[in-house]
């Protein structure tokens, strides 16, 4: 009998440990992921073509650019004046990361220069400040009909916007290192509504999985309060409705808050939800208000993915709706994975002590650390 009890105890501990670890896997990414809620590189490529010349502007966060182009210099970014001076000296190095092809043949880039941001906000988290820009210019080969582009330095999806002789711009999203489609200079075609839907559905989903560590932790915090599906879906729905509202308002320039305000509040919201899990077992009315407010904040963050891309105004609503559907799909995937991790043990008496409490403590600690770092401008 004692042997059976001992075996059962070891089995229970293994299941408990496995469940806790499965819920906390995202925390292992903390040392690899940036401290901000959104992409640190914030890449956007703008390419314009005339009858015989081209100009390609590549916009990135300047601190991120310096770190990527100066790996041997360490992780301490110099003051902005010195940083921009060094980036200007690295123009030729930057040009090595780009490939421009006309009719399938790569060309030598005639000239590359770095244009520093006019303003500098030392409190802005990486990826949220004014972008620096490398400008590449040259001559289009005589008779060239098609152009392609690839950017090797970037590590995330990024938009490229093209226009010819001041015509209507078209935008595509490219993967890291991916060569773009061959654009016909004489007949640039915008994405169809179906293409826009597919593109932004994917962007919304990947903004949660795998890139949205803060979103993942918040959804896990929602999940840990109670495993009852109805309560979880109520909170997730409140979050989705809220971020849809501010995403639309921010895109159309109606309302926005600076990232130096938004980012710390997002981190603090993560900590609050997790801390509340430690002091209550039931969904309280104020929790729904908090979740809704968190969604409002995240809508402003999501807007950075969709705004200023040169998309036809008529397609913004399509992009908005499908992006939100992708976000919702990512959140539901997180919930499904969490259910899968704990469904065998969530009704056990020890589930709260050995799963909910340690996981909530870890999430709360992460949120508080992020809050301090973002308030202090360390993100």
N, C-alpha and C positions, 0 to 999 in steps of 0.2 A: 504493500500500500504506500509506504514511504517512497519507494522508487517511482511509483506512478505519479505521486504528488510532485516529486522532484522533476520528473520529465515534463509534466504539465506546466510547472512553473517556468522551466527553461523555454518551452514552446511559447508560452504567453509573452515572455520577455523578448524572444526573437521577433514575434509578430509586432509587439509594441515598438521595438526598436526600428523594425522595417517600416512601419507606418510613419513614425516620426521622421525618419530619414527621407522617406519619399516626399513628405510634405515640405521638407526643408532643403531639398536639392537645389532650388533656385538660389539659396543663400550662399552656396558654394561658388556662385559666379561673382560674388561681390568683389573679389580681388581682381577680376578680369574686366568687369563692366564699369563704365563711367559712373560718376556720382550724380549726373543729371538724369532726368526722366526721359530724355530724347537724344537723338543721334548727335554725337559730339562733332562729327565732321561737317554736317549740314551742307552737303555738296549740291551745287546747282551749276549746270553748264549752259551758257547762252552762246549760240553760234549764229553769226549773220554773214550773208554772202551778197556780193554785188556781181557785176558782170565779169570782173576779172580778179577780185581780191576777196579774202575771207578774214574774219575776226572771230576768235573763239575766246570767250571769257569764262574762266573756271573759278567759281567762288567757293571758298572754304573758310572754316574757322581758322584764324591765323595762328592761334596757339597749337591747334591740332596739326596744321601744316608744318610748323617749326619742329614739333615732336617727330613727325613722320620723315622729314627731310634731314634731320640732324640726330639720328639715333645714337651716335657716338658721344653726343654732348650731354647725355643724362636726361633726367626728367624735370629739371628745374628750368622753367621757361624764363628767359631774361625779361627785363622791362620792355614795354611795348616799342619804344623807339629803337632799342638794340635788336629786338626780335625782328622788326620790319626791315632794318638795315641788313641783317643776315639773310632774310628771305629774299631780298632783292639780289643779293650775291648768289643765291641758289637758283636763279631763274633757269639756267641751262640744265641743272640737275632735275628740276621739275619737268622740263620739256621731255626728258627721257621717259617719263611715265605716261606720255600721251602718244597715241597713234592716230594720224589723220590720213585717210585714204581717198583718193579720187579715182573712180572707175576701177577699184580694187587694188590700186598701186599706192603704197605708202609714200609720203612726200617728206622732204626735210622742211622743218618749220623755220621760216625766215627770221622771225624775231620774237623773243619772249621777254616780258617785263612784269614786275610785280607792282601792283597798285595797292598801297596800304589803306586801311579803313580811315575815314576822316575823323571819326569819333572813337574813343576808347572808353569802355566801361569796365573798370577793374573788378566790379562786383558781379558781373554777368557770368553765369556758369559756362563752361566750355560748350560751344555749339550754339550759344544764344547771343553772343556778342555780334557786333558789326563784322561782316565777312571781309577777309582779304581776297584779292583777286589777281590771278595770273592771266595776262592777256597775250594771246598768241596771234600773230598776223602773218600774212603771206599772200602769194599770188596763186590763183587757181590755174592749173594747167590748161592750156588752150584746148578747147573742145570737150572738156570734162563735163559729164552729164550727171554723175552720181557721187555722193560723198558718204563716208562712214567715219565713225569715231569710236575710240576706246580709251579708257582712263584706268591705268593700273594701280595708282596710289590709293584710290578709294577702297573702302572695305564694306560698303553697304550699298543698297539700291539708291540711285540718284536720278534726277530728271535732267534731260537735255532739251532745250528749247531752240528751235531753228526757225530762221526767217530769211527770205530772199528779197532784196531790193525793197525793204520796208513792208513787205506783204504780211498777210496773216500768219502769226507764228504757230508752229505745231510742237507738241511736247510728247516725248516718250520717256519711259523709265527704263534704266539699264541696270543690270547686275554688275557687281564688282568684276572688273576685267573683261566684261562682255563686249564684243564688237557689235555696234549698232546695226540695224538694217541699212540697206543702201537707199538713201534718200535721193529722189530725183529732183534736182535743183529747179528744173523748169515746171515741176508739178508736185509741190509739197502737199501731201494729203493728211488732214487731221485724223485722229483716231475716230472710228465709228463709235456709236453709243455702246455697242456690245463690247468693243475693245476697252473703252473707258471703264465699263462695269467690271470686266474681268481684272483689269490692272489694279483698280482701287479696292476691289474685294480682297485681292492678295495683299496689298499694302496694309489694309486694316488688320488683317489676320496676323501678318508678321510683325506688326507694331506691338502686338501682345505676345505672340510666340514666334520666335524666341527672344525678341529684343526688349520687351517691356517688363523688365524685372520689377519695377515699382508697381505696375498693374498686376502682375502675378501675385506679389505679396499682399496687395490690397484684397484681391479676390480670395486668396487663401484666408485672410483675416475674416472676411465675410463668411466663408465656409465653416470656419472653426467655431463660430458662435453656436451654431446648431446645425446638425446634419439634415434637418427637415428641408426637403426640396422647395416647398412653398415659400418658406422664409428666405431662402437663398435667392430664389428667382425674384421675389419682391425687391430685394436690395439691388440685385444686378440690373433689374429693369429701371429702378430709380437712377442708378448711375448712367445707364445708356441714354435715357431721356435727357438728363442734365447735360451730358457732354455733347449731345446732338444740338442742343440749344446754343451753347456758347461756341461750338465749332462753327455753326452757321453765322452767328453774330460777328465772330472774329474775322472770318473769311471776308465778309462784306464790309468790314471796317466800322461796324456799329459800336463795338465794345472790345476792350482788351486791357490786360494788366501786364506790367513788365515782368520778365522772367525772374528777376531778383525777388519779386513778391510771390509769384506762382510756385516756383520750385520749392522753397522752404515749406509753404503751406501744404503742398502735395506730400512731402515727407512727413510732416507733422500729422496729417490725416491718416497715413499708414500706421503711425505709432498709436494714434488714438484708438483706432478700430481694434488693434491687437490688445491694447491695455484694457479696453472695455470687455474683451473676452475673459479677462482674468477676474473681473468683479461682478459679472452678471452672466446668467445662462439663458436669458430671454431677450427677444428683440424688443428694444425700447423705442418709443416714438422719436426721441431725439437722434437715435441711430439712423433712422431713415433720412432725417434732415442732414445729418453729417455725410451720409453716402451721396445724397443729392448734391451737396456742396462740393464734395470731392469730384463728382462728375463735371460740375461747372468748371472747376480748375483744369481738369484734364482736357476739356474741350478746347481751351485756349492753347494747350500744348499740342493737341492733335492738329490744330489749324496750321501750325508751322510746316506740316507735311504737305498740305494742300494749297496753301496760298502762294501767290507770286510765281506761278508756274507757266503762265502764258496760255492756259487752256481757254478755249472759247467760253464766254460767260454762260452760254446755254448749257454747257456740260458740267458746270459746277454742281448743280443739284444731283446729277447722276453720280458724280464722284463722291459727293457728300453722303448720299444714301448707301452706296455700295461700300464705301470706307467704313461706315458705321456698322453695316452688316458683317464686315470682316472682323471688326473689333468685337462684336457680339459673339461671333463664332470662336474667336480666340479665348474669350472669357468662359464660354461654355465648355471649351476643351479643357481649360484649367480645372473647372469644377468636376468634369467627368473623370479626369485623372486623379483628383483628390478623392473622389468617391471610390474609385478603383483601389486606391492605396489603403483605405480604412474600412471598407464596407464589412469586412469580416470581424472587426473589433469595435466598431463605433457604439454598439449596444452594451459593451462590457462596463462594469462598474469603474474599472480603472482607466477607461478611455480618456476621461477629462484630465486626470492627474498625469498620465504618462504621454499623452498626445497633445491635447488642447493647450495645456499650460506651458509645456516647454516650447511648442511651436509658436505660441502667441508671444512668449517672452523673447524669442529670437527675432520675430518680426518687429516687435516693439523696439528692441534695441537697435535694429537696423534703421528703422524710421527715425529714431532720435539722433543717431549718428549722422544720418543724411541731413537732418534739420540743422544741426550745428555746423556741419561742413558748408551747407548752402548759404546759411546766414552769414558765415564768416568768409564767403567768397572762395572757398577751397575747392568747390566742385568744378 
